[in-house]
Amino acid sequence: MAITASQVKELREMTGAGMMDAKKALVETDGDMDAAVDWLRTKGLAKAAKKSGRTAAEGLVAVAVEGGTGVAVEVNSETDFVAKNAEFQDMVAKIAAAAVNAADVEELLSADLGGKSVADTITDKIATIGENMSLRRMAKVEGDVVASYIHNAAAPGMGQIGVLVAMTGGDEAFGKQVAMHIAAANPQSLSSDDLDQAVVEKERQVQIDIARESGKPEQVIEKMIEGRMKKFLAEVTLLGQQFVVNPDLTVEKAAEEAGAKITGYVRLQVGEGIEKEAEDFAAEVAKAAQG
């Protein structure tokens, strides 16, 4: 019987098996979904299924720079032990290299990685290493000069925090200094023009409420707010921050002195924004004992 793409998709979602394996299982079982699941299990190709629901909040961020393009990817695993696994690191490095020519995560998942798609490669690695994994995100920058920095490196080009900086003018050495600054200071945006206005308005309202608690007249409060918002914007925007290499200068001023203009940046940190499940050790042991 003819096997449809929707059947293959459904089986992949149920088992975590690769696309070609799922299709073959359906062909071998004449489209019987339950039998196809069993077929994959007997072949050891459905091991990823039990792991697909577990939280993957560890892993690595990897960066790759090619010409004027830099890309950072985050590939997650369940434990930091896997992040130290050479097999996992090799896969992450290859995914980062493939990401240079991909427009987004969806395209990257379909990209070829030695005869298999990135998605199928990750699925296979889940089965062999035994932990849930996922390609969570990627981000790109482009510029005349692109510099990178990895903080807490686990291997060349990958670690816990990955930073890319794009500039016109300047050189890679200065760019790396800026990247190190970004890793440490974690700015919210390049400049005040790029900052989410909802964030600005929320901070403004907080400062207004604080100022009004003082009981000062409204005209005095307005001047207080103006100064406090100026300070806030300097603290959260990259160009306004004091440069960690030379705190006497803002990053913007340091760039000017280096003959550079910073046009963009990316900062990815492993697991940021992922809510980890809390489970006490006794419960974990009990669950393991139950199989």
DRENSE-758494 format. One record per residue: residue in one letter; y negated, z, x of N, C-alpha, C, O, CB in turn. Coordinates in steps of 0.02 Angstrom, whole numbers, plus 32768, in hexadecimal, padded with zeros to 4 digits. Glycine has a CB too. Layout:
# residues N
AYZXYZXYZXYZXYZX ...
END
This chain:
# residues 291
M803C8000802A8000800080007FC18000802C7FC4801480668000803D7FD0 A7F897FE9800F7F4A7FE780357F2C802D80397F27805080077F187FB68014 I7F19803F80757EFA808180807EAE807880817E94804E80A67F1280A180C3 T7E8B809F80597E42809880547E1E80C580867E3A80F7809E7E2B80A7800D A7DE080B380947DB780DB80C27DAB812180A67DA8815180CD7D7480B880CF S7DA5812780647D99816980467DD68197804F7DCE81D380577D8881617FFB Q7E128179804C7E4F81A180577E5181BB809F7E6181F580AB7E8E81778049 V7E40818F80CE7E3F81A281147E0C81DA81207E1A820B81437E2F81668141 K7DD281D381017D9D820581077DB4824880EB7DA9827C810A7D5D81ED80E4 E7DD3824780B17DEB828580927E1F82A880BD7E1D82E580C57E098276804C L7E4D828180DA7E81829F81047E6382BB81447E7882F0815B7EB7826A8115 R7E32829981607E1182B2819D7DEF82F4818F7DF2832281B87DDE827F81B7 E7DCE82F981557DAA833781447DDB837181387DCC83AA81467D7F832C8105 M7E178360811D7E498393810F7E6B83AD814F7E7C83E881537E7E837880E0 T7E738380817F7E9C839281BA7E77839481FC7E8F83B2822B7ED3836281C0 G7E3D837381FF7E19836F823E7E37833C826D7E25833982A87E1983B28260 A7E66831382557E8682E0827E7E5782A6828C7E26829D82687EC782C6825D G7E66827F82C07E3E824482D07E46820E829B7E76820F82747E51822A8315 M7E1781DF829B7E1881AB82687E588181826A7E77817582367DDB817E8271 M7E6B816B82A57EA6814082AA7EE68166829A7F15814B827D7EAA812282F0 D7EE881A682AE7F2281D0829E7F2981DB82537F6081D882377F1E821382C3 A7EEF81E782327EF081F181EA7F0781B281C67F2F81B581977EAA820581D2 K7EEF817981DC7F03813A81BD7F4E812D81C67F70811981987EDA80FF81DC K7F66813A82037FAE813082107FD8815E81E5800D814981CC7FBD813B825A A7FC2819C81DC7FE881CC81B47FED81B4816C802181BB814D7FC7821181B6 L7FB7819881517FB7817F810D7FE3814181058005813880D37F70816F80F6 V7FE281178139800D80DB8138805780F08138808080D781127FFE80AD8175 E80668121816480AC8138816B80C6815A812C8102815B811F80B1816881A6 T80988176810480AD819C80C8809981798087809981988052808F81E280CA D80898138808C807781108051803E812E8028803E812B7FEB80B481078024 G800E814C804D7FD28166802B7FD981AA800B7FAB81C17FEA7FBD81377FF9 D801381CA8014801D820D7FF87FF782408022800A824D805B8069821F7FF4 M7FC2825D80067F968288802D7FBA82C680497FB382D680847F5B829E8002 D7FE182E8801F80048324803580378313806C803E8338809D802783467FFA A805A82DC8062808B82C78094806982B380D5808482BE810B80B6828C8079 A802D829680CF80088282810B7FF282BF81337FF282BE81707FCA825880F7 V7FDF82F4810F7FCC833281318008834E81578001836281917FB2836780FE D8041834E8137807E836681588090833B819480A6835481C880B983688126 W808782F9818C809682CA81C3806B82DA8200808382DB8238808B828081AC L802B82E681F47FFD82F7822A80108339824B800B834182877FB582FA8211 R802483698221803883AA823C807483A58269807883C4829E804683DB8203 T80A5837C825480E18374827D80D2835282BF80F5835C82F18116834D8257 K809F832982BF808C830782FD805B833083288047831B835E806C82C382ED G8049836B830E801A839683337FD3837D83317FAA838E835C8030839C837A L7FC3835482FE7F81833682FA7F54835882C77F1B834282BC7F8782ED82EA A7F6B838C82A77F4383AF82757F3183F5828B7F1E841F82627F6783B08232 K7F38840282CB7F2B844682E47EE2845A82D97ED3849582D17F3B8449832E A7EB6842982D87E6F843982D17E5E8454828C7E2A847482847E4583FC82E0 A7E898447825C7E78845982167E6B84A3820E7E3A84B681EF7EB0844381E8 K7E9784CE82297E90851682207E52853082437E39856682327ECD853A823B K7E39850A82737E018524829B7DBD850B82827D89852482987E0A851082E3 S7DBE84DA82557D8084B982417D4F84E6821C7D1484D782187D90847D8217 G7D68851E81FF7D3C854A81DB7D1F858282057CF685A981EC7D60856781A1 R7D32858882437D1C85BF826D7CD885B0828B7CC98576829C7D4F85CE82A4 T7CAF85E382937C6C85D982AC7C6B85C782F67C8785EB83207C43861882A0 A7C4B858F83067C438579834B7BFA8583835E7BD08559834E7C59852E8355 A7BEC85BA83817BA785CA83927B9C85D083DD7B6585DE83F47B92860A8370 E7BD185C684047BCB85C5844D7BCB857C84647BBF854F843C7C0685EE846F G7BD9857084A37BDD852B84BB7BAB851C84F27B9A8547851A7BD284FC8482 L7B9484DE84F37B6784C785297B328497850E7B3C847384DE7B9084A4855F V7AF9849985307AC6846585297AC9843B85687AC88457859F7A7E8483851C A7ACC83F985617ACD83CC859B7A93839C85977A7E838885607B1083A6859F V7A79838985D17A42835885D37A57831C85FD7A7E8322862C7A02837985EF A7A3A82E485EC7A4582A686137A038280861479E2827A85E07A7F827B85F5 V79F28265864E79B4823F865579C581FB867379E781F686A6798082648681 E79AD81C7865279B98183866A7978815C86647961814D862D79F381608641 G795A814D869D7919812B869C78E58157867C78DB81908690791F80E88677 G78C3813C864A788F8162862778A7818485E9787F819785BE785681358616 T78E9818B85E1790681AC85A6792D81EA85BA795781E885E77932817B857F G7921822085977947825E85A27964827585607944826F852C791B829585C0 V79A1828E856279C282A6852579E382E9853279FE82F5856879F68272850C A79E2831385007A05835485037A33835884C77A208346848F79D283908504 V7A70837184D27AA0837A849B7ABA83C1849D7AC083E084D27ADA834784A0 E7ACA83DB84617AEB841C845C7B308412843F7B3883F884077AC1844E8431 V7B63842784647BA88424844D7BC1846C84497BC28490847C7BD683F8847C N7BD58481840E7BE884C784037C3384D384057C5B84A783F67BCD84DE83C1 S7C44851084187C89852984167C87856F83FA7C51858A83EE7CAB8528845E E7CC0858D83EF7CC285D083D27CB3860784057C94863983F47D0585DD83B3 T7CC885FD84447CC0863184777CA1861584B67CA385D884C37D0386528488 D7C83864184DE7C65862A851D7C9B861B85517C8C85FD85857C35865E8537 F7CD9863085447D0F862085737D1985D585757D2685B885AA7D518644855E V7D1485B5853C7D1D856C85397CE58549855E7CF08514857C7D20855484F0 A7CA98565855C7C70854785807C7D854485CB7C60851C85EE7C30856F8572 K7CAA857085E37CBB8571862A7CF78545863A7D0B853E86747CC885B88641 N7D14852786067D4F84FD860D7D3B84B886287D118497860B7D7484F685CA A7D5A84A386607D48846486807D54842886527D2F83F786547D70845B86C0 E7D87842D86287D9783F685F97D6083EF85C57D4B83B885B47DDC840485D7 F7D48842885AC7D128428857C7CD1840E859C7CAD83E6857E7D07846F855F Q7CC3842585D97C87841085FC7C8683C586097C5283A486037C818436863D D7CC083AA861A7CC5836286277CB5833B85E77C93830985E97D0C83508640 M7CCF835385AE7CC18332856E7C768335855E7C59830385487CEA83528536 V7C58836E85677C11837785587BE6834985837BB6832B856B7BFB83C08562 A7BF7834385C37BD2831785F17BD682CE85D97BA482A985DB7BED831C8638 K7C1182B985C37C1A827585AB7BF48269856A7BD98232855F7C64826685A1 I7BF2829B853F7BCD829585007B82828D850F7B60826584F07BD982D284D2 A7B6982B5853E7B2282B185507B11826C856C7ADD8250855C7B1082E78584 A7B3D825185967B31820E85B37B2F81D9857C7B0781AB857D7B6781FD85E7 A7B5D81E0854B7B5F81B085137B2281B684E67B0D818584C77B9F81BA84EA A7B0581F284E37ACC81FF84B77A8D81DA84CC7A6081CF84A37ABE824984B5 V7A8981C6850C7A4E81A285247A42816384FB7A09814F84F07A558191856E N7A78814384E57A73810584C07A7E810D84757A8680DB84527AA580D384DB A7A7D814B845C7A87815784157A45816D83F67A1C819084157ABE818D8409 A7A3A815983B779FC8169839579FC81AF837779C881D0837479EE8135835F D7A3781C583617A3C820783407A84822083457AAF81FF83617A25820382F6 V7A90825B83297AD2827A832E7B078250830C7B3F824883267AD282C0830E E7AF6823382D27B26820A82AD7B3D81CE82D77B7881BE82DA7B0881F2826B E7B0D81AE82F77B1E817583227B45818B835F7B72816883757ADF81508337 L7B3481C5837A7B5681DF83B47B9F81F083A37BCC81E283CB7B33821E83CF L7BAC820C83697BF0821C83557C1D81DE83517C5A81E2835A7BF0823F8311 S7BFE81A583447C238166833F7C28814283827C4E811283897C028138830C A7C02815983B37C00813783F57C44813A84187C6A8169840F7BCA81568421 D7C528107843F7C91810284647C91813184A07C60813484C67C9F80BA847A L7CC8815484A87CD0818284E17D15817584FE7D44819A84F07CC681CD84CB G7D1B814285267D5A813185467D90811B85157DCA812D851C7D73816C856B G7D7C80F384E47DAD80D984B47DB280FF84747DD480E984457DEF80D684D4 K7D91813984707D90816184327D47817084217D1C8172844D7DB981A28439 S7D3B817B83E17CF7818F83CD7CEB81D783E57D1A81FC83F37CEE818A8380 V7CAB81E983EA7C9A822E83FC7CB8825F83C97CD2829383DC7C4D82378400 A7CB5824D83897CD0827983557D1B8285835F7D3282BE835A7CC4825B8310 D7D418250836D7D89825783767D99827C83B77DC982A183BB7DAB82128377 T7D6F827283EA7D788295842A7D7182E084207D998308843A7D46827C845F I7D3F82F583F87D35833C83EA7D70835883C27D87838F83CF7CF2834683C4 T7D87833283917DC0834883687DFE835283947E228384838C7DCF83148331 D7E0A832383C17E43832A83EE7E3C8367841B7E6D838A84287E4A82EA841A K7DFF837484317DF483AE845C7DFD83EF84377E14842184547DAE83AB847B I7DED83F183F67DF9842C83CD7E43843C83CC7E58847683D27DDF84208384 A7E6B840783C67EB4841083C37ED1842884057EFE845284067ED583CF83AE T7EB7840D843D7ED4841E847E7EBA846184997EE0848784B77EC583E784B0 I7E7A8470848F7E5E84AE84A97E6A84E884787E728521848D7E1384A684B6 G7E6A84D984377E7A850C84067E40853283E97E48856983D07EA8853B8423 E7E04851583EC7DC9853383CD7DA384FF83A57DA684C383B47D9B85548402 N7D80851783717D5484EA834D7D1A84D5837A7D0084FE83A07D3A850B830C M7D07849683767CCF847A839D7CA7844B83727CC1843083417CE9845683DE S7C69844083837C408411835E7C0683F883887BEB841C83B27C278430831D L7BF483B9837C7BB7839E83997B8083B083677B7B839283317BBB834E83A5 R7B5683E083797B2683FB83497AE683D183447ACE83C3830D7B148441835D R7ACB83BD837E7A8A839A837D7A7C837783BE7A9C838483F17A5283CB836D M7A4C834B83BC7A33832A83F879E8831D83EF79CF831983B77A5982E68405 A79C683188426797D830A8424796B82E18461798882E884977954834D8422 K793982B6845879258288848D78DA828D849D78B282A0847279368241847B V78C9827B84DB7884827084EE78808230851778B1821C8537786782AD8516 E784682108517783C81D5854077F881DA856177C881F28543784181948515 G77F381C2859F77B481C485C377B881A0860677EE818B861B779E820C85CD D7780819A86277780817B866977A781A6869A77CA818D86C6773781708683 V77A081E8869277C6821886BA77EB8247868A77CC8263865D7798824086EB V782C824F86947853827F866B787682AF869B789D829A86C678868259863C A786882EF86937886832286BE78B2834F869378A7835686577850834C86E3 S78E4836E86B27912839A868D791D83DB86B2791283E086EF795583778681 Y7933840D868D7944844E86AA797A846E867F7976846D86427905847B86B0 I79AB848B86A079E184B0867E79DD84F9869379DC850986CF7A278492868F H79DB8526866279DA856E86707A20858A86647A428577863479A585938644 N7A3585B786907A7985D3868D7AAD859B868E7AD7859586627A8285FF864E A7AA9857286C27AD5853886C77B1E854D86CE7B2F857986F67AC0850C8703 A7B49852C86A77B91853786AC7BB1850286D87BE6850C86F67BB285368666 A7B8F84C986DC7BA5849087057B678463870C7B36846D86E87BE2846886E4 P7B678433873A7B2D840787437B1883E687007B4183C686DF7B3B83D28777 G7AD983EE86EE7ABF83CE86B37ACE83EF86717AC083D3863C7AD8838A86B0 M7AEB842B86727AFB844D86337AFA8498863B7B0C84B386707B3F84368619 G7AE684BA86057AE2850386077ACE851F85C37ADA850085907AB3851B863D Q7AAE855985C47A9B857B85857A5A856085677A52855E852A7A9485C58591 I7A2C854B859279EC852E857B79E084ED85A079E584EB85DE79B185608585 G79D084B9857C79C08479859B797A8464858779688466854C79F484438586 V7953844E85B8790D843A85AB790083F585C9791683E6860078DC846E85C8 L78DB83CD85A378C4838C85BB7878838985B2785D83A2858078E783518595 V7856836B85E1780E836285DD77FC831A85EB781382FD861C77E98392860F A77D382FC85C077BC82B785C9777282B885DA774B82DC85BC77C9828C8589 M7760828F860C771A828E8623770582468633772E821B8640771182BB8660 T76C4823C863376A7820286537682821C8690765C824D868C767681D98622 G768E81FD86CA76728217870876998253872176CB826787037629822A86FD G7681826F875876A482A8877576E58293879676F28257879E76B182DD8740 D770E82C487A8774E82B487C7778482E287AB777683108785774A82BB8814 E77C282D587BF77FB82FA87A477F9834387B8780F836F8792783B82DA87BB A77DF835287F377DC8397880A77B083C287DC77C283F987CA77C2839B8853 F777583A687CB774983CA879D776A83CE8757776684028736770483A88798 G77898398874277AB8397870277E083CD86FD77E883EC86C977CA835386F6 K780483D887347838840C873378198451872D7834847D870C786384088773 Q77DF845B874D77BC849B874677A984A886FD77B084E086E4777D849D8772 V7791847486DC777F847A869577BE8488866B77BC84B1863D775C8439867C A77F48466867C783384718658784B84B9865F786384D8862F786A84418671 M784484D5869B7857851B86A678298549867E7840857B86637853852D86F2 H77E98538867A77BA855F865177D1855F860877D1859385E7777285438658 I77E3852485EF77F8851D85A978378546859B783D85668566780484D48598 A7866854685CB78A3856D85C2789285B785BA78B185DA859278D2856285FF A786185CF85E1784F861685E07822862885A5782D865B8584782D86288620 A77F085FE859877BC860F856777CC85F9852077B0861384F0777A85F1857C N77F885C98518780E85B084D677D485A284A777CF85C28472783D85E384B7 P77A8857484B877708563848B77898546844977BF852984467740853284AD Q7761854D84157774853383D4776284E983CB777F84C683A37754855B839D S773184D283F2771C848C83ED76F68478842C76E584A3845576F1847F83AE L76EB8437843476C5841F846E767D8436846C76638450849D76C983D28471 S765C842C84337616843F842B760B845983E47639845883BB75E78404843A S75CE846F83D675BF8489839375C58451835F75D2845F8324757984A88391 D75B98413837375BE83DB8345760683D0832D761183B782F575A5839A8365 D763783E48355767E83DA8344769D8416832276D58412830976A583C98382 L7679844D83207696848B8304769A848682B8766C846E8297766B84C8831A D76D1849E829D76DC849F825576A384C68234769885018243772184BE8243 Q767F84A58206764684C581E6765A850281BC7632852F81B17621849381BB A7697850281A476AF853C817E76B2857981AB76A485B1819576F5852E815F V76C5856F81EA76C785A6821B768185BF8229767585FC822D76E9858F825C V765285908230760C85A2823D75EF85CA820375CF85FE820E75E18563824A E75FA85B381C775DE85D4818C75FC8619818175DA8648816D75E885A9814E K763D861F818F765E866081887640869281B9763286CB81A676AA86598194 E7636867D81F7761986A9822A75D186BB821775BB86F4821F761B8688826F R75AC868A81FE7566869781EA756486CC81B3753A86F981B57545865581D1 Q759186C78182759186F7814B75A4873D81647588876F814D75C286E18115 V75D38740819375E6878181B075AA87A081D3759D87DC81CB7621877881E1 Q7586877881F9754C8792821E751487A781EE74F187D781FC7533875E824F I750C878281B774D98794818574EA87D9816674BF8804815E74D4875E814D D752A87E181547540882181367536885B8166752288918152758A881D8121 I7546884F81A7753D888481DA74F3889581E074E188D081E47559886D821E A74C9886181E27481886C81EB7462889181B0743788BC81B9745D882981F6 R747988818174745D88A18138747088EA8134744C891381167475887D80FA E74A888FC815374BC89428155748A896C817B748589A98172750289498174 S7464894B81A87433896F81D073F5898281A873CE89AD81BC741E8945820C G73EC8960816E73B389708142737289508159733D8960813E73A989BA813F K7375892381897339890281A2731F88CE816F734688B68145734788E081E6 P72DE88BD817272C2888A814572E38846814E72FD88378184727688848151 E72E1881C8119730287DB811B72E887AF81537310878C817372F987B880D8 Q72A787AF8160728C8784819572A5879781DA72AD876D8206723F87868194 V72B187D881E372CD87F08222731687DD8226732F87C9825B72C4883D8228 I733A87E281EE738087D081EB738A878781FD73B987768222739D87DE81A5 E735E875C81E57363871481F373608706823E738686DE8257732C86EE81CF K733387298261732E872082A9736B873C82CD7383872082FF72EE874282C4 M7385877382B373C1879182D073FC876182CA7422875782F973D287D582AE I74028743828F743A87158282743586D882AF746786C082CA743B86FF8238 E73F986BF82B873EF868482E374088691832A74298667834873A4867082E4 G73F786CB8344740D86DD8388745786E9838D747886D483BD73E8871B83A0 R7473870A835B74BA8719835C74E586D98354751A86D4837374CB874A8325 M74CD86AA832B74F3866C832174F0864183607520861E837174D7864582E5 K74B88643838274B1861E83C174E3863A83F57503861484197469862383DD K74EA867C83F67519869C84237561868B8410758B867D843B750F86E98423 F756F868C83CF75B2867C83B675C6863583CA75FE862A83E275B58684836A L7599860583BF75A985BF83CF75B485B5841A75DE858D842E7570859183B7 A758F85DA8442759885D6848B75DC85F184A075FA85DA84D0756085FD84AF E75F58622847B76358642848D76718619847876A5861C849976398686846E V766C85F2844176A785D0842676A98585843576DC8565842876AA85DA83DC T767485698450767585218461767C851784AC765D853B84D3763484FE8447 L76A384E784C076B184DC8507767184D2852F766784F2856276DF84A1850F L764684A58518760A8495853F75DA84D0854375B484D4857375E68459851F G75DC84FD851375AE8536851475C98572853975A285A08549759F854A84CE Q760A85748548762785AF8569761285B385B27602858185D2767385AC8565 Q761285F185CC760685FB8613764385E48639767B85F7862975F686478623 F763885BA866C766E859B8692769285D186BB767285F586E17653856386C0 V76D485D786B376F8860D86D676F48605872276F8863787467742860D86C1 V76EC85C9873B76E685BD878376A385D5879D769E85EC87D676F185738793 N766F85CE8774762C85E48786760885FC874775E785D58726760385AB87A9 P760E863D873775F2865986F975A6865286F2758A865D86BD760486A186F3 D758486408729753C86358725752B85F5870174F185EA86ED751D8635876B L755D85C986F87552858986D7757B8585869775B185A18692756485508706 T756185608666758B854F862D75B78515864375AB84F58677755F853B85ED V75EC8508861D761884D0862E75F1848E862C75FC84628655765584CD85FD E75C5848985FC759D844B85F6757284418634756E8409864F7570844E85B7 K75528476864C7527847186887552846386C6753D843C86F174FF84B28691 A758C848286CA75B88476870475CF842D870575D4840F873A75F684A58701 A75DC841186CA75EF83CB86C675B6839D86DD75C1836D8701760483B9867E E757B83AE86C87540838686DD753A83868729752E8352874874FF83A286BE E754283C18748753D83C68790757583A187B4756E838C87EE753C840F87A5 A75AE8399879175E7837587AE75E4832A879F7611830487B2762983928794 G75AF8316877D75A782CF876B75D882B9873675EC827F873375B082A487A8 A75EC82E8870A761E82D986D7760482E9869175D883128688765F830086E4 K762282C68661761682D6861A765A82E185FA768382B385FA75ED829D85F6 I7665831C85DF76A5832B85BF76A4830D85787679831D855076B2837985BC T76D482E2856A76D582BE852A770B82D884FA770882C984BF76E082758536 G773B82FD8513776F831784E777A08343850D77A28341854B779482DE84C6 Y77C6836A84E877F983948507783083A384D57826839D849877DA83D58523 V786983B884EF78A283CE84C778BC840D84E778C38412852478DA839684C3 R78CB843F84BD78EC847C84D57924848D84A57917849D846B78B884B784DB L7961848A84BD799B849D849479BD84D984B479C984DB84F079CC8462848D Q79CD850A848B79F0854684A27A30854D84797A2F8546843C79C48586849C V7A66855A849B7AA8855F847A7AA6859384427A9385CD844D7ADE857184AD G7ABB857E84077AC585AD83D07A8785C483AC7A8D85EB837C7AE785E683E8 E7A4A85AE83C07A0F85C7839E7A0F85B083557A198575834679CE85AE83C2 G7A0485E083287A0285D182E17A4585D482BE7A4985CD828179E5858F82D7 I7A7C85DE82E47ABE85E282C67ACD862B82B67AC7865782E07AF585C482F4 E7AE0863782787AF1867B82637B3A868882757B678668825A7AE486868217 K7B4586B882A17B8986C982B67BA786FB82867B868729826E7B8986E482FF E7BE786F282797C0B8721824F7C17876282757C2C876182AF7C4D87038236 A7C0B879A82547C1887DB82737C5C87F3825C7C6A87F882217BE0880F8260 E7C868802828C7CC9881B827B7CDC885082AE7CD9884482EA7CFD87E18279 D7CF0888B82957D0188C082C47D4488B082E67D6C888A82CD7D04890582A1 F7D4D88D083207D8788C183497DCA88D083267DFA88AA832C7D8388E8838A A7DCC890883017E09891B82DE7E1C88E682AA7E5788D582A37DFF895F82BB A7DEA88CC82867DF7889882547E10885882757E3C8836825B7DB88889822A E7DF3884A82B07E08880E82D47E51881382EA7E7787E382E57DDB88038312 V7E65884E83037EAA885983197ED9885582DD7F0F883882E27EB1889D833E A7EC5887382A57EEF887282697EFA882B82517F308819823C7ECF889D8232 K7EC5880382547ECA87BD823E7EFA8798826C7F23877082547E85879B823D A7EF587A482AD7F21878282DD7F6A879682D17F97876D82D77F0C87928326 A7F7587D582C17FB987EE82B57FD987CE8278801687C682747FB9883A82AE Q7FAE87BC82477FC8879C820A7FD6875282137FF1873281E77F9687A681D1 G7FC38737824D7FCF86F1825B7F9A86C5823B7F9D86888242801386DC8244 
END
